[in-house]
């Protein structure tokens, strides 16, 4: 679907992309992973035709596209969709006209625009918000609208540039599910740019790991997680700091609206076993207040993430020394 | 007493209309001239839509020079131009020429800074969707910058009201002229106070209208401001 042949890009003396050759197969989800500053963003700007490479060639289906200009370039861009970390929706437009924008600029007639927008909002399950201003939507809803907008002109390729990085773990899962769904239904080629390995694990079939502007690993996700040999690959897949590698038994005391639901969510998101040591749920003023002591075997880093996560849900949490 | 107030009111009517005429004319023409200039200043700057560094620098310089001209001197300099365009260098219509020229760089600046505020990532998103530069300017940048544009134009009109009073003293007529002729030259303090009051009311009204519009737009966008 997309072929990059020896492309390089230099930004003010920094070699952001250094002689990368890459093939992205049709109808797959391809992850591009790397630390920040590794060159992922530049790579996606080159693939999405926002920039021209200094050297090398970009092909869409055997058609060279890196040297396009003017109208031809704009036409070509309409064959791809892009979703961003910060959604980048137009604040001057409501939900409807955000999704309608790509069709509007392509000169589609009003009636077809309307039909297509309804169809797309149905797809992302936000038809009820059609007249809403963007600022009234939650992060997850904004990203759904952004996805609908990106799909408006039936693109063949969807680029997701850190599309879930600004979202909480739960919303991330639903957005990934949506992307997977759409990919299946529309035979899309999806390129996911991310630094979150959960994202790669969840939906990608192939992954390329970028470091210092070079592809250091390019293989199926299954292989990668089975044999992560390369240094950066290893670092990205396993937790980054030493303190994160050591797993320790942690005992936590939770008070608040903790239900079993939250505990099973913890287990699911952080890939850990949750043992309930003691627990009680009492009804105070018609509100159930629960009091749990749970035990997790997790790293220091994950512990901190969990604490922040639970506190954001107004659950008081105390680390007990096991 | 009542009779005197009535007389002053009568005296104020015609100059108020002239001032309104001057302000409206100068606003329209300064916007017509300043708007494209402001858009050009923004989109040709480095890293923007159509970067043209040298062209941008020259345009910036010209705008700055025009903007730093004292208004009184500008008026005298453009007398011949007024005469050429309007047929005379005296009177309300003639005053619109220097007023427009004085406000133009101001408008350009305001438009430019309002457009610069638009999130570049949103512009990038529009680009990926296949927008042409013209579509990005008119369908994305200008609408996104709407509140800032309205606030800026409000400020411009208020400035023009101030300049118009000054233009009055140079033969432009209007409230400024009335205030000088009666208040200063004939010691009619009451007339001067009346003229100043009308100017204050005009400024307040424009400010109120501008604020109201910005507020309405913000509300429509789901943003509440106090």
Contacts between the chains, C-beta under 8 A, distances in Angstrom:
chain1	res1	chain2	res2	distance
A	48	B	128	5.6
A	49	B	128	7.9
A	50	B	124	6.6
A	50	B	127	6.4
A	50	B	128	6.4
A	74	B	130	4.3
A	74	B	131	7.4
A	74	B	132	6.2
A	75	B	130	6.9
A	76	B	130	8.0
A	77	B	127	7.4
A	77	B	128	5.9
A	77	B	129	6.9
A	77	B	130	4.2
A	78	B	129	7.0
A	78	B	130	4.0
A	80	B	128	7.2
A	81	B	128	8.0
A	82	B	125	7.0
A	82	B	128	4.6
A	82	B	129	7.9
A	84	B	121	6.5
A	84	B	125	6.3
A	86	B	121	6.1
A	88	B	119	7.3
A	88	B	121	4.9
A	88	B	122	5.0
A	88	B	124	7.2
A	88	B	125	3.9
A	89	B	122	7.7
A	90	B	122	6.4
A	90	B	126	7.9
A	90	B	140	6.4
A	90	B	143	7.3
A	90	B	144	6.5
A	91	B	122	7.9
A	91	B	144	6.3
A	91	B	221	5.6
A	92	B	140	8.0
A	92	B	143	3.8
A	92	B	144	4.9
A	92	B	146	6.1
A	92	B	221	6.9
A	93	B	143	7.3
A	101	B	126	7.5
A	101	B	129	6.7
A	101	B	139	7.4
A	102	B	129	4.4
A	102	B	130	7.0
A	104	B	139	7.4
A	105	B	129	6.8
A	105	B	130	6.6
A	105	B	131	5.1
A	105	B	132	7.6
A	105	B	135	4.9
A	105	B	139	6.7
A	106	B	130	6.8
A	132	B	222	7.4
A	133	B	220	6.4
A	133	B	221	4.9
A	133	B	222	3.4
A	133	B	223	8.0
A	134	B	221	7.4
A	134	B	222	6.8
A	135	B	221	5.8
A	135	B	222	3.4
A	135	B	223	5.4
A	136	B	222	4.2
A	149	B	129	7.7
A	153	B	129	7.9
A	153	B	130	7.9
